[in-house]
Amino acid sequence: MAIIKSGILGGFKGKAGAVVGYELYGQDCMRGLPRIRSKFTPNERLNTSKFGLVQDTLSIILDFVQVGFKDYYTKTGGIRGAISYNRKHAVREDENGFYIDPNDFVVAGGDLPGALEPAFTIENPGTLKFTWATEIPQDADELDQVMLMAIDLKGKKASYAPIGEFRKRGEASLSLDGAYRAKYWTFISLLWPKTDQGSQPVNIWACQV
């Protein structure tokens, strides 16, 4: 039962149906009663598992994704856009559970032309050297800057450079932080910093270091 304290125009104290009246810092307030959450459905559990996998993976390259996914795929872009895209397109399932397919894993996007003839070599166990053609495609600029990344999807470790060398240079190196033996997937994308316009990344194979 609720009690009206100051007439019909005043607040009330107590419970009236699904609403509770109370006073807070001299103000009359109301709040709804909490609802008991029903158990997750099987589909909700699956979506939660996929979301958690993608979120955990992207959290190790957060700075890269915030740049690469800016204004891309969703209205807000950034990490939300990256999670939304990869949860939908990059998650697979086998007998061991969910995993991210590196061939469909996207870390950047946009309409800027990508790198031509991208490749890489292992300079030493702690450094990767990326190369690409210096030819400037239509709608591109020699001052576009490369975005480089190497990620170990199993060990959830990564090294990256969100903004690096100019397109016109044709080469750049990436140091692997705390180099250790693992299988890395490598990505190269390009960015026009004046507009934050990016390109779709190119996955240029995996390497064992």
DOFI-823745 format. One line per 10 residues: number of its first residue (from 1); their letters; for each residue x, y, z of N, C-alpha, C, CB. Coordinates in steps of 0.05 Angstrom, whole numbers. Glycine has a CB too. Layout:
N
NUM) a) X:Y:Z:X:Y:Z:X:Y:Z:X:Y:Z | ...
***
This chain:
209
1) maiiksgilg) 17:-24:0:0:0:0:18:25:0:-19:0:25 | 9:45:-15:23:71:-16:7:92:-1:29:80:-45 | 21:111:11:9:133:26:15:159:12:19:134:55 | -7:175:5:-3:201:-7:3:221:15:-29:210:-23 | 26:234:13:36:251:35:24:279:34:66:252:34 | 20:291:11:13:319:9:-11:324:-9:36:336:-1 | -31:307:-8:-54:310:-25:-50:299:-52:-61:339:-26 | -69:303:-70:-69:291:-96:-46:300:-114:-95:297:-110 | -35:325:-108:-13:335:-124:14:329:-112:-16:365:-127 | 15:315:-89:40:309:-76:51:282:-84:37:311:-47
11) gfkgkagavv) 74:276:-74:86:250:-78:73:229:-60:116:251:-74 | 82:204:-63:71:183:-46:94:166:-36:51:166:-61 | 89:151:-15:109:134:-3:98:106:-1:117:144:25 | 114:87:-11:105:59:-10:102:47:-38:79:56:5 | 90:24:-40:87:10:-65:59:12:-75:96:-19:-63 | 56:19:-101:30:20:-114:32:4:-140:20:49:-119 | 24:-21:-139:27:-38:-163:56:-44:-167:14:-25:-187 | 66:-37:-192:93:-42:-199:111:-17:-195:95:-51:-228 | 101:3:-180:116:28:-176:120:32:-146:100:52:-188 | 144:42:-139:151:48:-112:156:78:-110:176:32:-102
21) gyelygqdcm) 142:92:-90:147:120:-85:165:124:-61:120:134:-81 | 184:143:-64:203:148:-42:213:176:-44:226:127:-42 | 226:185:-22:238:212:-22:268:210:-23:228:228:3 | 281:226:-40:310:226:-43:319:255:-44:319:211:-68 | 335:263:-24:346:290:-22:324:311:-24:366:295:-45 | 302:305:-10:280:325:-9:261:324:-33:290:352:-7 | 267:307:-53:251:305:-77:234:279:-76:269:304:-103 | 209:281:-85:192:258:-87:199:243:-113:162:266:-88 | 205:217:-110:214:201:-133:198:176:-135:244:194:-130 | 198:164:-159:185:139:-164:204:121:-180:159:143:-180
31) rglprirskf) 202:96:-176:218:76:-192:201:51:-195:245:70:-179 | 206:37:-217:192:12:-221:206:-11:-206:192:5:-251 | 190:-31:-199:201:-54:-186:219:-69:-206:178:-72:-175 | 241:-81:-196:258:-96:-214:244:-121:-225:284:-105:-200 | 250:-127:-249:238:-151:-261:257:-175:-259:231:-146:-291 | 247:-198:-253:263:-221:-252:270:-230:-280:249:-244:-236 | 296:-231:-287:304:-238:-314:301:-268:-318:334:-231:-318 | 287:-275:-340:284:-303:-347:311:-314:-356:262:-307:-368 | 313:-340:-357:338:-353:-365:343:-346:-395:337:-383:-361 | 369:-346:-402:376:-341:-429:366:-364:-447:407:-338:-432
41) tpnerlntsk) 357:-357:-471:350:-377:-490:375:-388:-503:330:-366:-512 | 374:-411:-516:398:-422:-529:411:-402:-549:391:-448:-544 | 394:-388:-564:405:-368:-583:418:-345:-569:383:-358:-601 | 407:-337:-546:419:-315:-531:446:-324:-520:401:-306:-508 | 448:-349:-511:474:-359:-500:495:-360:-523:470:-387:-488 | 486:-368:-547:505:-369:-569:515:-341:-576:491:-382:-594 | 496:-322:-578:504:-294:-584:522:-282:-563:479:-277:-587 | 517:-289:-537:534:-279:-516:562:-291:-518:522:-287:-489 | 564:-316:-525:591:-329:-529:606:-316:-552:588:-359:-533 | 592:-311:-574:605:-299:-597:614:-271:-591:585:-298:-621
51) fglvqdtlsi) 596:-256:-577:603:-228:-570:627:-228:-552:579:-215:-556 | 628:-246:-532:651:-246:-514:677:-253:-528:646:-266:-492 | 676:-272:-546:700:-279:-561:711:-256:-578:694:-303:-580 | 693:-243:-592:701:-220:-609:711:-197:-592:678:-211:-627 | 697:-191:-571:705:-169:-553:732:-173:-541:683:-165:-531 | 737:-198:-531:763:-204:-519:786:-201:-540:763:-232:-508 | 781:-210:-564:801:-208:-585:807:-179:-593:793:-224:-610 | 786:-164:-597:789:-136:-605:801:-119:-583:763:-125:-615 | 797:-127:-558:808:-111:-536:838:-108:-537:799:-122:-510 | 852:-128:-550:881:-126:-550:891:-108:-573:893:-154:-553
61) ildfvqvgfk) 873:-100:-591:881:-82:-613:862:-58:-613:880:-97:-640 | 853:-50:-590:833:-29:-588:841:-3:-602:827:-23:-558 | 865:7:-598:874:32:-610:873:30:-641:902:39:-601 | 881:6:-651:881:2:-680:853:3:-691:895:-25:-687 | 835:-11:-678:807:-13:-687:793:13:-685:792:-34:-671 | 799:29:-665:786:55:-662:792:73:-686:794:69:-636 | 817:70:-697:824:85:-721:813:71:-746:855:88:-723 | 818:45:-748:810:31:-772:780:29:-777:821:3:-771 | 764:29:-756:735:26:-759:721:53:-754:725:6:-740 | 736:75:-754:723:101:-749:702:106:-771:744:123:-748
71) dyytktggir) 677:111:-763:655:117:-782:651:95:-802:661:143:-797 | 658:70:-796:655:48:-814:636:27:-804:682:35:-820 | 619:17:-821:600:-6:-817:576:2:-801:614:-28:-804 | 579:16:-779:556:25:-763:557:55:-760:554:11:-735 | 536:68:-751:536:97:-747:557:106:-728:509:106:-737 | 562:91:-707:582:99:-688:610:89:-696:575:88:-660 | 612:68:-711:638:58:-719:655:49:-695:653:78:-735 | 681:52:-698:699:45:-675:696:17:-666:694:64:-653 | 700:12:-640:699:-15:-629:672:-27:-632:707:-14:-600 | 650:-11:-630:624:-23:-633:619:-33:-661:602:-2:-626
81) gaisynrkha) 628:-18:-681:626:-27:-708:642:-52:-713:635:-5:-727 | 667:-53:-702:684:-77:-706:672:-101:-693:712:-71:-694 | 661:-98:-669:648:-121:-655:624:-131:-672:640:-114:-627 | 608:-112:-680:584:-119:-695:591:-134:-721:568:-94:-702 | 611:-124:-736:619:-137:-761:630:-165:-757:639:-119:-776 | 649:-167:-739:663:-192:-736:646:-213:-722:689:-188:-720 | 628:-205:-704:610:-225:-692:592:-237:-714:592:-211:-670 | 585:-221:-734:567:-231:-755:582:-246:-776:553:-207:-767 | 606:-238:-783:620:-249:-806:644:-267:-801:628:-227:-824 | 657:-264:-778:683:-277:-774:683:-300:-754:703:-257:-765
91) vredengfyi) 661:-304:-740:660:-325:-720:652:-352:-732:642:-318:-696 | 667:-373:-727:660:-400:-736:659:-418:-712:681:-410:-757 | 649:-442:-716:646:-462:-695:656:-489:-704:617:-464:-685 | 671:-502:-687:679:-530:-692:674:-546:-667:709:-532:-701 | 686:-570:-665:681:-588:-642:692:-576:-616:693:-615:-647 | 710:-557:-618:722:-544:-594:707:-519:-586:751:-538:-599 | 688:-510:-602:673:-486:-595:677:-464:-616:682:-475:-568 | 672:-439:-608:674:-417:-627:703:-408:-630:657:-394:-617 | 709:-399:-654:736:-387:-660:733:-366:-681:756:-409:-668 | 753:-349:-684:752:-328:-705:768:-338:-729:765:-302:-694
101) dpndfvvagg) 755:-336:-752:767:-344:-778:784:-320:-787:746:-352:-799 | 810:-322:-788:827:-299:-796:822:-289:-824:856:-306:-792 | 812:-307:-841:806:-299:-869:783:-279:-871:801:-323:-886 | 765:-279:-851:742:-261:-851:744:-241:-829:717:-277:-848 | 765:-240:-814:769:-222:-792:777:-194:-804:791:-232:-772 | 761:-174:-797:765:-147:-808:772:-127:-785:740:-137:-823 | 794:-112:-789:804:-94:-769:803:-65:-778:832:-101:-761 | 795:-60:-803:793:-33:-813:775:-34:-838:821:-21:-820 | 766:-11:-847:749:-10:-871:745:17:-881:723:-23:-865 | 737:19:-906:731:44:-919:733:42:-949:750:66:-908
111) dlpgalepaf) 732:65:-963:732:65:-992:759:72:-1004:711:85:-1002 | 779:78:-988:805:85:-998:818:60:-1012:823:96:-976 | 830:63:-1035:843:41:-1048:865:29:-1030:856:49:-1075 | 866:2:-1029:885:-11:-1012:913:-13:-1023:875:-39:-1006 | 930:-27:-1009:958:-30:-1018:959:-49:-1042:975:-41:-995 | 976:-43:-1061:980:-60:-1084:1004:-78:-1080:984:-43:-1110 | 1001:-103:-1087:1022:-123:-1085:1034:-125:-1057:1044:-117:-1106 | 1018:-127:-1037:1029:-128:-1009:1043:-154:-1004:1007:-124:-989 | 1064:-153:-988:1080:-177:-980:1095:-171:-955:1099:-186:-1003 | 1106:-191:-943:1123:-186:-920:1144:-208:-917:1106:-185:-894
121) tienpgtlkf) 1166:-202:-903:1187:-221:-897:1193:-219:-868:1212:-216:-915 | 1205:-240:-857:1214:-239:-829:1243:-231:-829:1210:-267:-815 | 1249:-206:-819:1276:-196:-819:1292:-210:-797:1276:-166:-814 | 1280:-215:-774:1292:-230:-753:1268:-239:-735:1313:-213:-736 | 1272:-256:-715:1249:-266:-700:1232:-245:-687:1259:-284:-679 | 1241:-220:-686:1225:-200:-673:1216:-178:-691:1241:-188:-651 | 1221:-180:-717:1214:-158:-736:1203:-169:-762:1238:-140:-741 | 1180:-157:-771:1169:-163:-797:1173:-139:-815:1139:-171:-795 | 1181:-144:-840:1184:-123:-860:1161:-125:-880:1212:-124:-874 | 1144:-105:-882:1122:-104:-901:1131:-88:-926:1097:-92:-888
131) twateipqda) 1123:-97:-949:1128:-82:-974:1102:-81:-990:1150:-96:-991 | 1100:-61:-1008:1078:-58:-1026:1087:-41:-1050:1053:-45:-1011 | 1071:-42:-1071:1078:-26:-1095:1075:3:-1090:1061:-35:-1119 | 1093:20:-1101:1092:49:-1097:1074:62:-1117:1120:60:-1098 | 1063:47:-1136:1044:59:-1155:1020:70:-1140:1035:37:-1176 | 1011:94:-1148:989:107:-1134:963:102:-1150:994:137:-1131 | 945:86:-1139:920:81:-1154:902:106:-1156:904:58:-1140 | 882:105:-1173:863:126:-1175:848:129:-1148:843:121:-1198 | 843:154:-1141:829:160:-1115:846:155:-1091:803:145:-1113 | 872:151:-1095:891:148:-1073:910:171:-1073:906:120:-1074
141) deldqvmlma) 927:172:-1053:947:194:-1050:973:182:-1040:936:216:-1031 | 995:194:-1049:1021:184:-1041:1026:188:-1011:1043:199:-1056 | 1010:206:-999:1014:211:-970:994:195:-953:1010:240:-964 | 979:176:-965:964:157:-949:983:142:-931:947:137:-967 | 975:135:-907:993:122:-889:984:94:-882:995:138:-863 | 1004:76:-880:998:48:-876:991:42:-847:1021:30:-885 | 973:23:-844:967:12:-817:975:-17:-818:935:15:-810 | 993:-25:-800:1004:-52:-799:996:-67:-774:1034:-51:-802 | 991:-92:-776:984:-108:-753:993:-137:-756:954:-106:-747 | 1002:-149:-734:1007:-178:-733:994:-187:-707:1038:-184:-733
151) idlkgkkasy) 977:-208:-710:961:-216:-687:962:-247:-684:932:-207:-689 | 966:-256:-660:964:-284:-653:936:-288:-641:986:-292:-632 | 918:-300:-657:890:-302:-649:886:-323:-627:874:-310:-673 | 904:-343:-626:902:-363:-604:912:-352:-578:917:-388:-612 | 936:-340:-578:948:-330:-554:938:-302:-546:977:-329:-556 | 922:-290:-564:911:-264:-560:933:-243:-553:890:-264:-538 | 953:-242:-571:974:-222:-569:977:-209:-596:1001:-234:-558 | 984:-184:-596:986:-170:-622:1007:-147:-620:959:-159:-630 | 1018:-140:-643:1034:-117:-647:1022:-101:-671:1065:-124:-651 | 1022:-75:-669:1010:-60:-691:1020:-31:-691:979:-60:-688
161) apigefrkrg) 1016:-19:-715:1022:9:-718:998:22:-732:1049:14:-735 | 981:36:-717:957:47:-729:962:68:-751:939:59:-708 | 984:83:-748:991:103:-769:1021:101:-773:983:132:-760 | 1029:94:-798:1057:89:-803:1068:104:-828:1062:60:-807 | 1083:89:-844:1097:102:-867:1077:110:-888:1117:82:-879 | 1086:128:-906:1070:137:-928:1068:116:-950:1081:163:-940 | 1046:117:-965:1042:98:-987:1066:99:-1006:1016:104:-1002 | 1076:123:-1012:1097:126:-1032:1123:113:-1025:1102:156:-1036 | 1127:106:-999:1153:94:-991:1155:65:-999:1156:96:-961 | 1133:50:-997:1134:22:-1007:1144:2:-987:1149:21:-1031
171) easlsldgay) 1152:10:-963:1161:-10:-944:1159:1:-915:1190:-19:-950 | 1157:-17:-896:1156:-9:-868:1161:-34:-851:1128:4:-861 | 1171:-30:-827:1177:-52:-809:1159:-51:-785:1207:-52:-801 | 1153:-74:-774:1137:-76:-750:1151:-94:-730:1108:-87:-757 | 1156:-83:-707:1169:-99:-685:1148:-114:-670:1185:-81:-666 | 1153:-139:-665:1135:-156:-649:1142:-152:-620:1137:-186:-658 | 1124:-141:-605:1129:-136:-577:1132:-162:-562:1106:-119:-565 | 1154:-165:-547:1158:-189:-532:1157:-214:-550:1137:-192:-510 | 1173:-213:-571:1173:-234:-591:1174:-262:-579:1195:-231:-611 | 1157:-280:-588:1157:-307:-579:1147:-325:-601:1140:-310:-553
181) rakywtfisl) 1150:-351:-598:1142:-369:-620:1112:-371:-620:1155:-397:-616 | 1100:-363:-643:1071:-364:-646:1065:-361:-675:1058:-341:-629 | 1039:-366:-682:1030:-362:-709:1015:-336:-711:1011:-385:-718 | 1026:-317:-726:1015:-291:-729:1000:-288:-756:1036:-269:-727 | 978:-274:-755:964:-266:-780:970:-237:-784:933:-272:-778 | 978:-230:-808:987:-203:-814:967:-188:-831:1014:-203:-828 | 964:-162:-826:945:-145:-840:958:-119:-848:919:-140:-823 | 951:-108:-871:959:-82:-879:935:-66:-890:982:-83:-900 | 932:-42:-881:910:-25:-890:923:3:-895:886:-23:-870 | 907:21:-906:917:48:-911:897:68:-900:923:53:-940
191) lwpktdqgsq) 907:92:-893:890:112:-881:898:139:-893:893:112:-850 | 878:156:-899:883:183:-907:877:201:-883:866:192:-932 | 898:208:-867:893:221:-841:877:247:-842:919:227:-828 | 878:261:-865:864:287:-865:834:283:-864:871:302:-891 | 824:260:-873:795:255:-872:788:230:-855:784:251:-900 | 809:216:-845:805:191:-831:792:170:-849:788:195:-806 | 794:173:-875:783:153:-893:802:129:-895:778:165:-922 | 792:105:-891:809:82:-891:803:63:-914:806:67:-865 | 820:42:-916:816:22:-937:811:-5:-924:841:20:-956 | 799:-23:-939:796:-51:-929:823:-63:-925:779:-68:-949
201) pvniwacqv) 828:-77:-903:854:-88:-898:859:-113:-916:857:-96:-869 | 884:-117:-922:892:-141:-937:906:-160:-918:911:-134:-961 | 895:-184:-916:908:-205:-899:930:-218:-916:887:-226:-889 | 955:-213:-908:977:-223:-925:990:-247:-912:998:-201:-930 | 974:-267:-906:983:-293:-898:992:-294:-869:1005:-303:-915 | 996:-318:-860:1006:-323:-833:1036:-329:-833:990:-346:-820 | 1048:-324:-810:1076:-330:-807:1081:-343:-780:1094:-305:-812 | 1101:-360:-779:1109:-373:-754:1135:-360:-745:1111:-404:-756 | 1136:-348:-722:1161:-336:-713:1169:-348:-685:1159:-305:-711
***
